Amino acid sequence: MDIANIIQTIAIYALPVLFAITVHEAAHGYVARHFGDGTAAFLGRVTLNPFKHIDPIGTIAMPLFLYVATAGAFLFGYAKPVPVNFGNLRNPKRDMVWVALAGPASNLLMALGWGVLLYVLAGAGVTERFFLEMCRAGMLVNVVMFVFNLFPLPPLDGGRVLVGLLPHGPAMALSRVEPWGFFIVMALIVAGVISNLWMRPLMQLTFGLLGLVLSPLEALLP
């Protein structure tokens, strides 16, 4: 992969990635505040300022290194997690489900928004590849974040949703996995388990649903 192509790809994905992680993390903090925990708000994390959510290593250095080192075949990154004190929630076990779902739900809505923008631009006769590819990148990035974060293992959002839905005993057992959850997830990614058994089928399903919702906009196409 040549340098010019790498720079162009980074330019196309930069804005969608920043929007995706910023809104995702802010959504967690906003819903936590709504249900009684103002920790994130107090620390200034309920904001659309991306610099409040970017982790220099996880958001910038690691994805860039992996992209260059693997020629785009493998990417992984993360933002600074929004601090939530679940004990402050009015109904901790129930409300943590909504707090956890807020992030992936925001990514699904953003994927839909990028899809709408793609149809609007195409319908308006815009042929500039950069903007059309950015819309497609926005859909892809947000679908990836939506599906990946729903994987049912703490500290991912899907794991916290599962903890909130399970009876007390199994929920406590699953929550104890959280300190090692990141390393387990990384091992499953490297082994191809998450990509083959979780990401691919659910991404295909999600894109199918988005296509169905966006299908009425095909009338805008010339």
C-alpha distance (Angstrom), angle and dihedral (degrees) to the residues before:
residue distance angle dihedral
M1 . . .
D2 3.81 . .
I3 3.81 124.4 .
A4 3.82 94.2 -113.7
N5 3.79 90.9 55.4
I6 3.81 91.4 47.9
I7 3.82 92.1 51.3
Q8 3.81 91.7 47.5
T9 3.80 92.1 49.8
I10 3.82 91.9 48.5
A11 3.81 90.2 49.9
I12 3.82 91.2 50.8
Y13 3.81 94.3 48.3
A14 3.82 100.0 37.6
L15 3.82 98.4 83.4
P16 3.84 96.4 40.9
V17 3.81 90.7 49.1
L18 3.82 93.0 48.7
F19 3.81 91.5 48.9
A20 3.81 92.1 45.1
I21 3.79 97.0 53.0
T22 3.81 95.4 37.3
V23 3.79 96.6 52.1
H24 3.82 91.5 39.7
E25 3.81 93.4 56.2
A26 3.80 94.9 38.3
A27 3.82 89.3 52.3
H28 3.81 90.7 57.5
G29 3.79 90.8 51.7
Y30 3.80 94.5 44.5
V31 3.82 94.0 51.5
A32 3.82 91.5 43.7
R33 3.81 88.9 54.4
H34 3.80 90.0 47.5
F35 3.80 90.4 55.8
G36 3.79 95.4 46.1
D37 3.81 110.0 -83.8
G38 3.78 113.7 110.7
T39 3.83 96.5 175.8
A40 3.80 95.3 110.1
A41 3.81 92.2 43.2
F42 3.82 91.2 50.3
L43 3.82 89.9 52.8
G44 3.81 92.5 48.3
R45 3.81 95.3 -110.6
V46 3.82 97.3 125.3
T47 3.77 90.4 84.7
L48 3.79 141.5 103.7
N49 3.81 90.4 -132.9
P50 3.84 101.1 118.6
F51 3.81 92.9 -154.9
K52 3.81 88.9 68.3
H53 3.82 90.8 60.1
I54 3.81 104.4 34.0
D55 3.78 117.6 106.8
P56 3.83 107.7 -156.3
I57 3.80 92.4 -142.5
G58 3.80 102.7 34.0
T59 3.80 99.1 36.5
I60 3.80 102.1 36.6
A61 3.81 117.6 9.5
M62 3.82 100.2 41.1
P63 3.84 97.9 45.9
L64 3.82 91.9 45.2
F65 3.80 92.4 48.5
L66 3.80 93.2 47.4
Y67 3.80 92.3 45.4
V68 3.80 92.8 53.3
A69 3.81 95.4 37.9
T70 3.81 95.1 50.2
A71 3.82 98.2 32.3
G72 3.79 89.3 -116.8
A73 3.81 94.9 -52.5
F74 3.81 95.4 116.3
L75 3.79 129.7 29.0
F76 3.77 131.6 173.0
G77 3.76 132.8 164.7
Y78 3.77 145.1 142.9
A79 3.79 142.5 -157.0
K80 3.79 128.5 -133.2
P81 3.82 104.6 -77.0
V82 3.78 115.5 -118.3
P83 3.83 109.3 -114.0
V84 3.79 112.7 -118.9
N85 3.81 124.5 179.9
F86 3.78 99.4 -153.4
G87 3.80 90.2 -169.2
N88 3.81 88.7 68.1
L89 3.81 93.3 58.2
R90 3.77 115.1 105.3
N91 3.79 91.6 -123.8
P92 3.83 103.7 15.1
K93 3.82 99.7 -169.5
R94 3.80 94.7 46.2
D95 3.79 99.1 35.0
M96 3.82 94.6 49.7
V97 3.81 87.0 65.8
W98 3.80 91.2 58.7
V99 3.81 92.4 43.7
A100 3.81 90.8 51.5
L101 3.82 94.0 45.0
A102 3.81 92.6 50.5
G103 3.81 93.9 77.3
P104 3.82 99.0 50.3
A105 3.82 90.4 40.0
S106 3.81 89.9 56.1
N107 3.82 89.6 51.7
L108 3.80 91.5 51.4
L109 3.81 90.6 51.3
M110 3.80 91.1 47.4
A111 3.81 90.9 50.5
L112 3.78 87.6 53.7
G113 3.82 90.6 47.8
W114 3.81 92.6 52.1
G115 3.80 88.7 48.8
V116 3.80 91.6 52.6
L117 3.81 90.0 48.8
L118 3.82 90.4 50.5
Y119 3.80 91.2 55.1
V120 3.81 92.6 44.4
L121 3.81 92.6 51.1
A122 3.80 92.7 45.8
G123 3.79 90.7 46.5
A124 3.82 90.6 50.6
G125 3.79 89.4 55.7
V126 3.80 96.9 -107.4
T127 3.80 107.6 158.6
E128 3.81 99.9 169.9
R129 3.82 102.7 128.3
F130 3.83 93.7 -149.9
F131 3.82 94.5 63.7
L132 3.81 95.4 40.9
E133 3.80 91.3 48.8
M134 3.80 90.2 48.2
C135 3.81 89.6 56.4
R136 3.80 90.7 50.0
A137 3.81 89.3 47.0
G138 3.80 89.5 51.0
M139 3.78 90.8 54.2
L140 3.81 92.8 46.8
V141 3.81 96.4 46.2
N142 3.79 93.2 49.2
V143 3.80 94.8 45.0
V144 3.81 89.0 50.6
M145 3.82 91.1 50.3
F146 3.80 91.9 44.6
V147 3.79 94.6 52.3
F148 3.81 98.0 36.6
N149 3.80 94.9 50.2
L150 3.80 91.2 51.5
F151 3.82 91.5 62.3
P152 3.83 102.0 125.3
L153 3.80 100.5 -119.5
P154 3.81 127.2 96.7
P155 2.99 133.2 -86.7
L156 3.82 86.7 34.8
D157 3.80 115.8 86.3
G158 3.80 92.7 -110.6
G159 3.80 89.7 57.1
R160 3.79 91.7 53.1
V161 3.80 90.4 47.7
L162 3.80 88.9 53.2
V163 3.81 91.6 48.2
G164 3.81 88.8 53.5
L165 3.80 93.3 49.0
L166 3.82 100.2 43.5
P167 3.83 123.6 85.4
H168 3.79 115.0 -94.4
G169 3.83 98.6 -93.5
P170 3.82 99.2 49.3
A171 3.81 89.9 38.4
M172 3.81 91.7 56.7
A173 3.81 91.1 46.5
L174 3.81 91.6 51.6
S175 3.81 93.2 45.6
R176 3.82 90.0 57.5
V177 3.80 88.3 64.9
E178 3.83 91.5 65.3
P179 3.85 98.1 91.3
W180 3.81 89.0 58.4
G181 3.80 96.9 31.0
F182 3.82 95.4 99.0
F183 3.81 92.1 54.5
I184 3.81 92.1 45.6
V185 3.80 90.6 51.0
M186 3.81 91.4 48.4
A187 3.81 90.5 50.7
L188 3.81 91.0 49.5
I189 3.82 90.2 49.4
V190 3.80 93.1 50.7
A191 3.81 90.2 46.7
G192 3.81 90.0 52.5
V193 3.80 93.2 -121.9
I194 3.80 96.7 121.2
S195 3.81 94.9 42.0
N196 3.80 96.2 46.9
L197 3.81 102.9 34.6
W198 3.81 101.3 30.1
M199 3.80 115.6 15.6
R200 3.81 102.3 43.7
P201 3.82 99.6 46.8
L202 3.81 94.9 41.3
M203 3.80 93.3 44.2
Q204 3.79 89.3 51.4
L205 3.80 89.6 50.5
T206 3.82 92.4 46.8
F207 3.81 93.6 49.4
G208 3.80 88.5 48.3
L209 3.81 91.2 54.1
L210 3.81 91.8 45.7
G211 3.79 90.0 50.2
L212 3.79 89.7 52.0
V213 3.80 92.8 50.3
L214 3.81 92.2 45.3
S215 3.81 95.4 44.6
P216 3.86 94.7 95.8
L217 3.82 87.9 62.5
E218 3.80 90.7 64.4
A219 3.81 85.0 88.5
L220 3.82 86.9 72.7
L221 3.79 92.5 63.1
P222 3.81 115.9 100.7
